[in-house]
Amino acid sequence: MSQSQDNPGFDTLAIRAGQTRTAEQEHSDPIFATSSFVFASAAEAAARFAGEAPGNIYARFTNPTVRAFQDRLAALEGGEACVATASGMSAILSTCLSLLQAGDHIISSRSVFGSTTNLFSNYLTRFGIQVSYVPLSDLDAWAKALRPNTRMLFAETPSNPLTELVDIRALAELAHTHDCLLAVDNCFCTPALQRPLTLGADLVIHSATKYLDGQGRCMGGAVVGDESRVGKEILGFLRTAGPTMSPFNAWVFHKGLETLSLRMRAHSASALTLAHWLEKHPAVEKVHYPGLASHPQHALAARQQAAFGGIVAFQVKGGREAAWQVIDSTRMLSITANLGDAKTTITHPATTTHGRITPEQRVEQGIGEGLVRMAVGLEDPADIQADLARGLDRLC
Ligand SMILES: *Cc1c(COP(=O)(O)O)cnc(C)c1O
């Protein structure tokens, strides 16, 4: 880092950590678009391949641009090591395949990203890994689901789309008394709002595709944690299996981190304003947002998170027809299931992100036909409100 502070603050790390200038003395970071690296001699090549000398060999396992992003994200999460991956899903896959083996058991919160459930239930099980699902916020259910072979607890907090939370510190204690790892998917909060490692989690997983980019351009993922698990075991898997992040994408994410904290505060402020407005709207039955006093875990959210995030879900009166009318009446909001973009997105979970689970599972998870999810972007909040009001006002 090119400044003298002994203990730099988050915003300083976001801008200064992870940059090593080349001899060109560039101010911004370069993109190292190279797949391989050359050696001064056969002896140097031999030493690097043997792991006896530091330095790059091949970009499937190290690239300076990817390393810059990894170092910056590790600093922001407060972790010793970070491994960047081609997508958020490949971060989860790499974590499981490098740290688990046949016969192991995972406990996952029920309301995780759909592809995560699919990966656990339909792929990892083929290789002898067992999985159970529990309601995210119910610590007793986590404890009851523990088996002698449980090796990993996996949680996403706040959850999608209902923004339920789990007490990370309590879940980490439970994991550690049973000698298992706690992995937290920190996609919705990012380290700008929540730092699971400082609360006792062992691994933090990211879909960099979302808020780390922040403008919907690139796919990427990352795992952050300690040197031995992440820096050695997960990197070892990546090096062999190859779900590597591209240098260009790493550069976009690395620059994205510089504005992460500002963006997350702005997403959160607008989301809170809109949540308050929605809660008073006569066509709205219920609003799910951790920043509202009506949220059952508002106090935990205030303690665990620096702000409440950009995801707001609301239940309109009148079921699917009414929800679709609100969505279809928007002119500015983007109808897409993606999130973490400067552009506000709106989606109907029951028929998109949660369309593949059974109607019974949706009822169990509280995902009704009238539910609408918004990932509040960075437009003027008054314009987002006006765009929603067009459909909502017609329902009254
Ligand atoms: C999008 C997402 C993922 C998967 O990330 P990709 O980059 O799409 O592979 C994982 N977890 C959460 C919470 C997500 O929103």
The ligand as an SDF file (V2000), in Angstrom:
LIG
                    3D

 15 15  0  0  0  0  0  0  0  0999 V2000
  -25.7330  -14.2330   -7.9160 C   0  0  0  0  0  0  0  0  0  0  0  0
  -25.4880  -14.8990   -6.6430 C   0  0  0  0  0  0  0  0  0  0  0  0
  -24.6430  -16.0180   -6.5540 C   0  0  0  0  0  0  0  0  0  0  0  0
  -23.9850  -16.6430   -7.7670 C   0  0  0  0  0  0  0  0  0  0  0  0
  -23.0900  -15.7730   -8.3760 O   0  0  0  0  0  0  0  0  0  0  0  0
  -22.7710  -15.7900   -9.9560 P   0  0  0  0  0  0  0  0  0  0  0  0
  -21.7300  -14.7400  -10.0620 O   0  0  0  0  0  0  0  0  0  0  0  0
  -24.0420  -15.4890  -10.6710 O   0  0  0  0  0  0  0  0  0  0  0  0
  -22.2660  -17.1480  -10.2680 O   0  0  0  0  0  0  0  0  0  0  0  0
  -24.4050  -16.5670   -5.3120 C   0  0  0  0  0  0  0  0  0  0  0  0
  -25.0010  -16.0620   -4.2080 N   0  0  0  0  0  0  0  0  0  0  0  0
  -25.8290  -15.0070   -4.2560 C   0  0  0  0  0  0  0  0  0  0  0  0
  -26.4270  -14.5020   -2.9960 C   0  0  0  0  0  0  0  0  0  0  0  0
  -26.1110  -14.3870   -5.4650 C   0  0  0  0  0  0  0  0  0  0  0  0
  -26.9470  -13.3470   -5.5030 O   0  0  0  0  0  0  0  0  0  0  0  0
  1  2  1  0
  2  3  1  0
  2 14  2  0
  3  4  1  0
  3 10  2  0
  4  5  1  0
  5  6  1  0
  6  7  2  0
  6  8  1  0
  6  9  1  0
 10 11  1  0
 11 12  2  0
 12 13  1  0
 12 14  1  0
 14 15  1  0
M  END
$$$$
